[in-house]
């Protein structure tokens, strides 16, 4: 088994490990790896670019997104801290 065994819920362990090595969180790496396994890597790779940059969001919008992702401490974070937390989640 790999050193950081993601467990049975991760369907593309190779992609998961690559994403983790790049610094992505376990949750984000698992989400991407499973989406790629279900729909194909090239299909998942074409996604994105549709949402505005976090810098264009209001603090309330950022806090709402942080709540969806259960980011701890979001209620006291400044805009730049929220953006960093969302990008690293």
N, CA, C and O of each residue as an XYZ file, in Angstrom:
356
protein
N       0.840     -1.194      0.000
C       0.000      0.000      0.000
C       0.876      1.246      0.000
O       1.978      1.233      0.548
N       0.386      2.328     -0.617
C       1.160      3.567     -0.607
C       1.333      4.090      0.807
O       0.583      3.743      1.719
N       2.338      4.929      0.959
C       2.638      5.500      2.272
C       1.445      6.245      2.857
O       1.173      6.137      4.053
N       0.732      6.999      2.026
C      -0.439      7.756      2.488
C      -1.682      7.123      1.886
O      -2.321      7.727      1.025
N      -2.030      5.947      2.310
C      -3.186      5.243      1.775
C      -4.451      6.077      1.959
O      -4.853      6.353      3.089
N      -5.088      6.483      0.839
C      -6.273      7.320      0.944
C      -7.522      6.570      1.379
O      -8.546      7.182      1.678
N      -7.439      5.257      1.412
C      -8.599      4.472      1.815
C      -9.421      4.027      0.617
O      -9.141      4.419     -0.516
N     -10.423      3.218      0.866
C     -11.192      2.628     -0.219
C     -12.108      3.603     -0.956
O     -12.604      3.275     -2.034
N     -12.345      4.790     -0.403
C     -13.281      5.711     -1.053
C     -12.642      6.473     -2.208
O     -13.359      7.103     -2.985
N     -11.318      6.439     -2.346
C     -10.641      7.126     -3.442
C     -10.497      6.158     -4.600
O      -9.924      5.078     -4.458
N     -11.029      6.562     -5.754
C     -11.091      5.666     -6.905
C      -9.880      5.763     -7.827
O      -9.617      4.829     -8.586
N      -9.137      6.866     -7.781
C      -7.947      7.039     -8.614
C      -6.795      7.423     -7.691
O      -6.494      8.603     -7.507
N      -6.157      6.404     -7.115
C      -5.119      6.648     -6.107
C      -3.913      7.378     -6.681
O      -3.300      8.189     -5.988
N      -3.560      7.105     -7.933
C      -2.411      7.766     -8.555
C      -2.634      9.280     -8.645
O      -1.756     10.065     -8.287
N      -3.803      9.677     -9.118
C      -4.117     11.095     -9.218
C      -4.222     11.718     -7.831
O      -3.760     12.838     -7.615
N      -4.828     10.997     -6.895
C      -4.935     11.471     -5.512
C      -3.550     11.795     -4.952
O      -3.348     12.874     -4.393
N      -2.597     10.877     -5.095
C      -1.248     11.080     -4.576
C      -0.568     12.267     -5.254
O       0.127     13.037     -4.592
N      -0.756     12.423     -6.554
C      -0.171     13.554     -7.281
C      -0.720     14.873     -6.738
O       0.032     15.822     -6.514
N      -2.026     14.923     -6.531
C      -2.659     16.134     -6.011
C      -2.195     16.438     -4.593
O      -1.972     17.600     -4.251
N      -2.048     15.415     -3.769
C      -1.552     15.612     -2.399
C      -0.120     16.119     -2.423
O       0.240     17.000     -1.643
N       0.711     15.562     -3.326
C       2.101     16.006     -3.445
C       2.180     17.469     -3.871
O       3.134     18.167     -3.531
N       1.176     17.930     -4.616
C       1.125     19.321     -5.055
C       0.635     20.249     -3.940
O       0.639     21.470     -4.097
N       0.215     19.665     -2.814
C      -0.191     20.476     -1.673
C      -1.688     20.608     -1.481
O      -2.128     21.375     -0.625
N      -2.485     19.883     -2.253
C      -3.935     19.940     -2.091
C      -4.356     19.186     -0.830
O      -3.691     18.241     -0.403
N      -5.475     19.623     -0.242
C      -5.981     18.957      0.960
C      -6.465     17.558      0.601
O      -6.701     17.249     -0.567
N      -6.609     16.726      1.612
C      -7.106     15.365      1.387
C      -8.482     15.388      0.741
O      -8.763     14.622     -0.181
N      -9.341     16.282      1.239
C     -10.711     16.355      0.723
C     -10.735     16.766     -0.741
O     -11.437     16.162     -1.552
N      -9.962     17.802     -1.078
C      -9.937     18.289     -2.456
C      -9.335     17.239     -3.380
O      -9.863     16.998     -4.466
N      -8.243     16.615     -2.966
C      -7.608     15.588     -3.782
C      -8.556     14.415     -4.027
O      -8.623     13.891     -5.139
N      -9.282     14.005     -3.001
C     -10.229     12.899     -3.147
C     -11.374     13.277     -4.075
O     -11.791     12.470     -4.906
N     -11.891     14.510     -3.938
C     -12.980     14.982     -4.796
C     -12.573     14.952     -6.258
O     -13.316     14.456     -7.105
N     -11.385     15.487     -6.557
C     -10.913     15.541     -7.937
C     -10.620     14.143     -8.464
O     -10.998     13.816     -9.590
N      -9.956     13.319     -7.669
C      -9.605     11.966     -8.097
C     -10.851     11.144     -8.379
O     -10.893     10.399     -9.358
N     -11.861     11.271     -7.539
C     -13.098     10.508     -7.756
C     -13.869     11.022     -8.966
O     -14.440     10.229     -9.715
N     -13.893     12.328     -9.166
C     -14.560     12.877    -10.345
C     -13.857     12.402    -11.609
O     -14.506     12.052    -12.595
N     -12.532     12.390    -11.576
C     -11.763     11.942    -12.738
C     -12.016     10.463    -13.021
O     -12.110     10.058    -14.180
N     -12.125      9.667    -11.979
C     -12.379      8.238    -12.157
C     -13.775      7.996    -12.728
O     -13.972      7.082    -13.529
N     -14.733      8.811    -12.317
C     -16.112      8.632    -12.782
C     -16.335      9.138    -14.199
O     -17.051      8.510    -14.979
N     -15.720     10.280    -14.540
C     -16.003     10.911    -15.830
C     -14.819     10.960    -16.768
O     -14.982     11.331    -17.931
N     -13.658     10.607    -16.318
C     -12.464     10.688    -17.141
C     -11.670     11.939    -16.826
O     -12.232     13.015    -16.622
N     -10.364     11.784    -16.790
C      -9.496     12.907    -16.408
C      -9.622     14.094    -17.348
O      -9.636     15.240    -16.898
N      -9.714     13.837    -18.647
C      -9.769     14.962    -19.584
C     -11.066     15.743    -19.436
O     -11.075     16.961    -19.614
N     -12.162     15.061    -19.113
C     -13.440     15.751    -18.922
C     -13.393     16.628    -17.678
O     -13.873     17.761    -17.706
N     -12.827     16.128    -16.599
C     -12.714     16.890    -15.360
C     -11.747     18.053    -15.567
O     -11.966     19.137    -15.025
N     -10.694     17.849    -16.333
C      -9.705     18.888    -16.590
C     -10.263     20.063    -17.370
O      -9.730     21.168    -17.280
N     -11.325     19.848    -18.131
C     -11.928     20.929    -18.910
C     -12.819     21.817    -18.062
O     -13.178     22.912    -18.492
N     -13.182     21.375    -16.875
C     -14.023     22.170    -15.993
C     -13.254     23.379    -15.485
O     -12.036     23.473    -15.634
N     -13.974     24.276    -14.899
C     -13.337     25.416    -14.262
C     -13.344     26.637    -15.158
O     -13.731     26.582    -16.325
N     -12.912     27.720    -14.587
C     -12.835     28.959    -15.326
C     -14.159     29.685    -15.470
O     -14.214     30.747    -16.090
N     -15.221     29.135    -14.913
C     -16.538     29.731    -15.070
C     -16.898     30.661    -13.914
O     -17.665     31.606    -14.096
N     -16.362     30.406    -12.754
C     -16.682     31.229    -11.586
C     -15.724     32.417    -11.526
O     -14.567     32.300    -11.930
N     -16.194     33.552    -11.028
C     -15.295     34.702    -10.892
C     -14.224     34.412     -9.840
O     -14.415     33.568     -8.964
N     -13.110     35.110     -9.934
C     -12.029     34.953     -8.965
C     -12.540     35.325     -7.577
O     -13.398     36.196     -7.433
N     -12.002     34.654     -6.557
C     -12.428     34.941     -5.186
C     -12.246     36.418     -4.844
O     -13.004     36.960     -4.039
N     -11.265     37.068     -5.436
C     -11.047     38.488     -5.151
C     -12.251     39.345     -5.547
O     -12.445     40.435     -5.010
N     -13.051     38.853     -6.481
C     -14.242     39.578     -6.927
C     -15.469     39.299     -6.065
O     -16.497     39.955     -6.232
N     -15.379     38.338     -5.147
C     -16.494     37.983     -4.277
C     -16.550     38.948     -3.099
O     -15.541     39.541     -2.717
N     -17.733     39.096     -2.536
C     -17.863     39.876     -1.303
C     -17.458     38.999     -0.131
O     -17.382     37.777     -0.251
N     -17.200     39.637      1.003
C     -16.840     38.885      2.204
C     -17.980     37.950      2.597
O     -17.736     36.816      3.011
N     -19.216     38.412      2.473
C     -20.367     37.554      2.797
C     -20.417     36.326      1.887
O     -20.707     35.223      2.349
N     -20.137     36.513      0.606
C     -20.132     35.378     -0.329
C     -19.009     34.402      0.020
O     -19.192     33.186     -0.033
N     -17.859     34.944      0.375
C     -16.730     34.093      0.759
C     -17.051     33.313      2.031
O     -16.732     32.127      2.128
N     -17.675     33.963      2.999
C     -18.038     33.267      4.247
C     -19.071     32.181      3.991
O     -19.022     31.113      4.602
N     -20.005     32.453      3.091
C     -21.018     31.452      2.753
C     -20.364     30.224      2.119
O     -20.705     29.091      2.457
N     -19.428     30.452      1.201
C     -18.722     29.335      0.573
C     -17.881     28.600      1.607
O     -17.815     27.371      1.591
N     -17.239     29.338      2.503
C     -16.436     28.718      3.560
C     -17.314     27.866      4.472
O     -16.885     26.817      4.953
N     -18.547     28.323      4.709
C     -19.474     27.545      5.534
C     -19.843     26.242      4.823
O     -19.940     25.192      5.457
N     -20.047     26.311      3.515
C     -20.356     25.101      2.744
C     -19.232     24.074      2.868
O     -19.479     22.868      2.892
N     -18.006     24.561      2.945
C     -16.844     23.668      3.040
C     -16.414     23.422      4.481
O     -15.427     22.731      4.732
N     -17.167     23.995      5.433
C     -16.917     23.814      6.861
C     -15.512     24.273      7.260
O     -14.807     23.579      7.992
N     -15.116     25.455      6.766
C     -13.825     26.042      7.119
C     -13.927     26.608      8.531
O     -14.792     27.437      8.815
N     -13.043     26.157      9.407
C     -13.078     26.613     10.798
C     -12.547     28.030     10.914
O     -11.585     28.391     10.237
N     -13.166     28.837     11.767
C     -12.725     30.192     12.040
C     -13.153     31.214     11.010
O     -12.699     32.358     11.046
N     -14.015     30.823     10.100
C     -14.411     31.697      8.986
C     -15.100     32.986      9.432
O     -14.980     34.013      8.764
N     -15.814     32.940     10.545
C     -16.584     34.115     10.971
C     -15.698     35.280     11.392
O     -16.144     36.427     11.382
N     -14.455     35.007     11.759
C     -13.559     36.079     12.193
C     -12.476     36.399     11.164
O     -11.632     37.263     11.401
N     -12.495     35.707     10.026
C     -11.453     35.917      9.016
C     -11.709     37.170      8.187
O     -12.850     37.526      7.896
N     -10.605     37.830      7.814
C     -10.676     38.933      6.861
C     -10.766     38.346      5.452
O     -10.574     37.146      5.258
N     -11.055     39.192      4.488
C     -11.248     38.733      3.116
C     -10.045     37.936      2.602
O     -10.218     36.853      2.044
N      -8.832     38.457      2.785
C      -7.649     37.761      2.292
C      -7.449     36.413      2.986
O      -6.970     35.461      2.371
N      -7.813     36.335      4.259
C      -7.710     35.063      4.988
C      -8.740     34.056      4.482
O      -8.442     32.868      4.353
N      -9.948     34.531      4.198
C     -10.972     33.649      3.646
C     -10.539     33.089      2.300
O     -10.699     31.898      2.034
N      -9.992     33.948      1.457
C      -9.525     33.510      0.138
C      -8.445     32.441      0.279
O      -8.495     31.418     -0.403
N      -7.470     32.669      1.158
C      -6.408     31.687      1.378
C      -6.986     30.360      1.888
O      -6.584     29.288      1.435
N      -7.925     30.441      2.828
C      -8.532     29.234      3.399
C      -9.302     28.458      2.340
O      -9.220     27.231      2.292
N     -10.053     29.161      1.488
C     -10.828     28.491      0.446
C      -9.907     27.855     -0.595
O     -10.177     26.752     -1.069
N      -8.847     28.530     -0.946
C      -7.935     27.979     -1.953
C      -7.149     26.782     -1.432
O      -6.752     25.914     -2.211
N      -6.929     26.730     -0.155
C      -6.162     25.606      0.391
C      -7.047     24.458      0.862
O      -6.539     23.421      1.289
N      -8.341     24.630      0.789
C      -9.263     23.573      1.232
C      -9.403     22.525      0.172
O     -10.136     21.554      0.356
